[in-house]
Amino acid sequence: MSPRDPVFGRTTLRGLGGFGGPGGAPPRDLLIILATLFVTFSLQFFGATRIVPALLRLTPLVWRAGFVWQLATYPFIGYGGPSPWILLELLILYMFGRDAYAGLGRKHFWRLVLVTAVVCGLLALGVEALQEATTGAAPLLDFPLMQGQRLLLAILIAAFATANRRATILLFFVLPIEARFFLGLEIVFAFIGYLQTRDLAGFLAISAAVGLSYLYVRDGGYGRGLRQTRLRLERWWLQGKLDRARRRRGLHVVRDPASPPPSRPRDPWTH
């Protein structure tokens, strides 16, 4: 992913806001997200206010009672027990979120977050409904792996890792690792969380969030990515059809002498 990428095109990624220095004032949108996460996280520990985050987190009430707003609100509702760990999560979210916002720009940042959150929420609800239908038992907790800042971390870390594949990040602030490996590490960490919580729906949703974020940044948006996927499938189908016809009729393809060798094919979408 180059600095001229159609999505990460508003800033050169050599000067990283969260990891490479101050980089100017932090984005107001990101500060609002962090404040909302911390406030709603705190509200759950008071009897008079715990109903607020409970109504805004993702639950099966989306399809049982029509609480469809939860699909859009749950990524911004802080989640977890009364532990300082929330502060570390918010710090990491700020570091990755600042760079992602600077590279994506406001419109693409919100499109990535909201569309991915809704898709992953629907996926999680579908998986949990299927589990209830097959086992007859509902989970004790609703999607603990993907609530609040946990889904946002998966999205923004994946976006950063896709755009800055060769950047070096200190895992646990100690171990230097290239950013591209964080795509796989996110899924590994989510699987470990699944082993602890048995939240299959949350694990699949986090994995989907990583994949969707990767595709969004790589392809320049979901619409463009779908078109490119369709073109790849059409090319695969046409190539297979040509190969079958060639075997059936004994045909062979004569390569243009002016064309590049097979080891360096032309752009498949240039004709």
Phi and psi in degrees as a GROMACS rama.xvg file:
@    title "Ramachandran Plot"
@    xaxis  label "Phi"
@    yaxis  label "Psi"
@TYPE xy
-96.015  164.267  SER-2
-61.6043  -15.0376  PRO-3
-94.8962  9.34375  ARG-4
-55.8443  145.232  ASP-5
-63.5326  -23.6861  PRO-6
-95.8183  -57.3381  VAL-7
-83.8427  66.6513  PHE-8
-119.118  -1.82904  GLY-9
-91.0272  -6.69304  ARG-10
-153.451  147.301  THR-11
-74.9343  136.06  THR-12
-87.1249  12.4174  LEU-13
-77.0714  -29.2031  ARG-14
-100.676  94.7166  GLY-15
-88.6177  127.042  LEU-16
-63.4139  -53.0808  GLY-17
-79.9695  -28.8619  GLY-18
-109.341  -21.1012  PHE-19
-106.718  10.5276  GLY-20
131.869  -175.785  GLY-21
-58.7717  -51.157  PRO-22
64.4879  26.8637  GLY-23
90.1302  -175.98  GLY-24
-68.3371  142.679  ALA-25
-66.3479  148.492  PRO-26
-61.6038  135.337  PRO-27
-62.4673  -39.1701  ARG-28
-59.3438  -41.915  ASP-29
-66.8972  -40.0477  LEU-30
-62.8656  -38.797  LEU-31
-64.6131  -41.0737  ILE-32
-60.9968  -46.6162  ILE-33
-62.8651  -43.1764  LEU-34
-63.8103  -41.7864  ALA-35
-63.3843  -42.0923  THR-36
-60.9887  -44.6342  LEU-37
-70.3273  -41.2086  PHE-38
-64.6174  -47.7583  VAL-39
-67.9111  -31.8321  THR-40
-59.9726  -42.9114  PHE-41
-70.307  -34.1266  SER-42
-62.2907  -27.0792  LEU-43
-69.3677  -12.4464  GLN-44
-98.5085  6.79269  PHE-45
-120.755  132.579  PHE-46
-57.8888  -37.1783  GLY-47
-75.549  -19.7055  ALA-48
-119.532  -5.10031  THR-49
-65.0331  -19.489  ARG-50
-65.3874  -28.2381  ILE-51
-63.5054  -57.7231  VAL-52
-65.0861  -29.4445  PRO-53
-63.5968  -35.2816  ALA-54
-79.3659  -18.173  LEU-55
-102.052  -16.272  LEU-56
-76.4618  160.497  ARG-57
-72.5568  125.087  LEU-58
-143.204  166.251  THR-59
-64.442  -6.46448  PRO-60
-63.8594  -14.1244  LEU-61
-56.168  -46.451  VAL-62
-101.96  -17.4666  TRP-63
-81.4416  -37.0415  ARG-64
-128.499  5.86709  ALA-65
79.1767  24.0326  GLY-66
-81.3278  61.3233  PHE-67
-68.3021  -21.2796  VAL-68
-62.3596  -21.7935  TRP-69
-62.1207  -26.4484  GLN-70
-64.2679  -26.9217  LEU-71
-99.7777  -22.2535  ALA-72
-95.6403  -25.5164  THR-73
-62.1131  -29.6985  TYR-74
-67.9037  -16.2132  PRO-75
-106.565  12.6765  PHE-76
-108.856  112.336  ILE-77
-57.5002  142.807  GLY-78
-135.6  146.799  TYR-79
133.043  172.725  GLY-80
-82.4495  173.704  GLY-81
-72.4297  84.5527  PRO-82
-143.24  148.257  SER-83
-62.2355  -9.57599  PRO-84
-57.0103  -30.3557  TRP-85
-60.363  -35.6985  ILE-86
-67.3407  -38.6185  LEU-87
-67.156  -40.693  LEU-88
-61.4154  -42.7386  GLU-89
-67.3441  -35.5569  LEU-90
-64.3658  -45.6323  LEU-91
-63.9442  -40.6897  ILE-92
-61.1261  -40.365  LEU-93
-63.2754  -44.0896  TYR-94
-63.332  -48.0721  MET-95
-75.3743  -38.3605  PHE-96
-64.8615  -35.3532  GLY-97
-64.248  -44.7373  ARG-98
-68.4749  -40.5792  ASP-99
-63.3649  -41.649  ALA-100
-65.163  -41.1535  TYR-101
-64.6448  -37.8777  ALA-102
-80.1731  -40.6046  GLY-103
-76.8321  -35.7277  LEU-104
85.1977  162.989  GLY-105
-61.3804  -46.607  ARG-106
-63.4145  -49.5936  LYS-107
-69.6435  -33.2333  HIS-108
-59.4375  -50.7595  PHE-109
-70.3521  -35.5305  TRP-110
-63.5964  -44.6259  ARG-111
-59.9163  -48.5341  LEU-112
-65.6141  -50.2154  VAL-113
-72.1284  -45.1829  LEU-114
-64.8057  -43.3102  VAL-115
-64.2226  -40.5854  THR-116
-62.8198  -43.9175  ALA-117
-65.6362  -44.97  VAL-118
-62.3089  -44.989  VAL-119
-68.2048  -35.3505  CYS-120
-63.1243  -43.6916  GLY-121
-64.3539  -39.5713  LEU-122
-61.3361  -46.8362  LEU-123
-62.657  -42.7255  ALA-124
-62.4375  -41.0215  LEU-125
-64.8102  -42.2112  GLY-126
-64.7501  -43.789  VAL-127
-65.7258  -39.1711  GLU-128
-63.0231  -39.7168  ALA-129
-65.4767  -39.751  LEU-130
-62.3869  -43.5045  GLN-131
-64.0321  -38.1183  GLU-132
-68.9824  -32.0646  ALA-133
-90.3073  -32.738  THR-134
-105.796  -21.1433  THR-135
77.0369  7.19384  GLY-136
-123.967  138.357  ALA-137
-96.4065  146.682  ALA-138
-65.8506  154.187  PRO-139
-69.0938  -37.5141  LEU-140
-119.104  146.335  LEU-141
-91.507  104.893  ASP-142
54.2247  53.6422  PHE-143
-64.593  -23.381  PRO-144
-77.2664  -18.8232  LEU-145
-123.156  6.23683  MET-146
-75.7551  146.872  GLN-147
56.456  -130.048  GLY-148
-63.2105  -19.3306  GLN-149
-69.5236  -40.0271  ARG-150
-69.9069  -41.6562  LEU-151
-60.5804  -39.7931  LEU-152
-60.918  -44.528  LEU-153
-60.7911  -42.6201  ALA-154
-67.0657  -50.3545  ILE-155
-76.4324  -33.3229  LEU-156
-65.5076  -41.9581  ILE-157
-64.4905  -39.4021  ALA-158
-63.7309  -45.2013  ALA-159
-62.4073  -45.6977  PHE-160
-64.7234  -32.1038  ALA-161
-71.8932  -40.553  THR-162
-79.9525  -23.8494  ALA-163
-126.705  57.7639  ASN-164
-58.6728  -34.2362  ARG-165
-94.831  -0.743499  ARG-166
-66.9128  148.556  ALA-167
-101.82  127.606  THR-168
-121.214  140.889  ILE-169
-86.5294  104.348  LEU-170
-67.4364  128.149  LEU-171
57.9305  25.0473  PHE-172
62.3913  18.6046  PHE-173
-132.717  -50.7333  VAL-174
-93.5748  116.1  LEU-175
-74.6719  126.312  PRO-176
-139.563  140.848  ILE-177
-66.1753  143.59  GLU-178
-59.5262  -33.3217  ALA-179
-59.7778  -27.5464  ARG-180
-74.7312  -14.3425  PHE-181
-68.5479  -22.338  PHE-182
-60.5942  -45.8041  LEU-183
-74.1565  -37.2034  GLY-184
-62.9444  -35.6678  LEU-185
-59.2064  -42.8578  GLU-186
-69.6565  -36.5939  ILE-187
-62.5752  -45.8041  VAL-188
-63.849  -38.722  PHE-189
-64.3096  -37.3674  ALA-190
-65.9866  -40.0326  PHE-191
-61.8202  -40.2839  ILE-192
-62.1762  -37.3774  GLY-193
-62.6277  -41.3879  TYR-194
-60.9719  -30.6843  LEU-195
-82.2906  -39.9571  GLN-196
-104.522  -17.7692  THR-197
59.4316  31.0083  ARG-198
-90.2891  81.2071  ASP-199
-64.6316  -41.5084  LEU-200
-61.5295  -42.7127  ALA-201
-66.301  -39.9295  GLY-202
-62.2498  -45.8236  PHE-203
-66.0393  -35.6683  LEU-204
-67.3236  -42.2315  ALA-205
-63.4022  -42.2073  ILE-206
-61.9939  -40.6371  SER-207
-65.9487  -37.5701  ALA-208
-62.3018  -41.1616  ALA-209
-63.1571  -46.536  VAL-210
-64.6495  -42.5865  GLY-211
-66.6234  -39.9927  LEU-212
-64.8777  -40.9278  SER-213
-59.8932  -46.9107  TYR-214
-66.3588  -37.3136  LEU-215
-63.0136  -46.9649  TYR-216
-72.7476  -40.7021  VAL-217
-65.867  -41.9961  ARG-218
-96.9111  -3.28667  ASP-219
80.9831  30.8854  GLY-220
120.787  158.832  GLY-221
-68.5961  -39.0339  TYR-222
-62.961  -47.0262  GLY-223
-66.1024  -37.7661  ARG-224
-63.9319  -39.1879  GLY-225
-65.5299  -39.6393  LEU-226
-63.5349  -42.1378  ARG-227
-66.0823  -38.2118  GLN-228
-63.455  -41.6785  THR-229
-62.4478  -41.9076  ARG-230
-64.6448  -39.4161  LEU-231
-63.1178  -42.3441  ARG-232
-65.2155  -40.7002  LEU-233
-63.4602  -42.5304  GLU-234
-63.9393  -40.6452  ARG-235
-63.6088  -42.0281  TRP-236
-66.7686  -44.4203  TRP-237
-65.7302  -38.029  LEU-238
-64.7113  -42.0136  GLN-239
-63.3378  -40.7344  GLY-240
-63.2172  -41.671  LYS-241
-64.9404  -40.8239  LEU-242
-63.7827  -41.6015  ASP-243
-64.8879  -41.7752  ARG-244
-64.9343  -36.8552  ALA-245
-65.8287  -41.5227  ARG-246
-69.165  -37.16  ARG-247
-71.6529  -36.3843  ARG-248
-105.54  0.48956  ARG-249
70.5905  27.9569  GLY-250
-84.6489  159.746  LEU-251
-141.931  151.707  HIS-252
-91.4656  129.503  VAL-253
-97.0719  117.909  VAL-254
-78.775  139.123  ARG-255
-63.8582  124.894  ASP-256
-57.8951  -25.8573  PRO-257
-83.3035  -8.13285  ALA-258
-79.3263  156.854  SER-259
-68.5342  156.783  PRO-260
-63.8173  162.532  PRO-261
-58.2201  -29.1224  PRO-262
-70.2372  -16.019  SER-263
-132.521  71.9747  ARG-264
-67.5266  155.953  PRO-265
-71.016  167.935  ARG-266
-57.0221  120.456  ASP-267
-63.785  -15.814  PRO-268
-103.168  7.20202  TRP-269
-102.399  121.043  THR-270
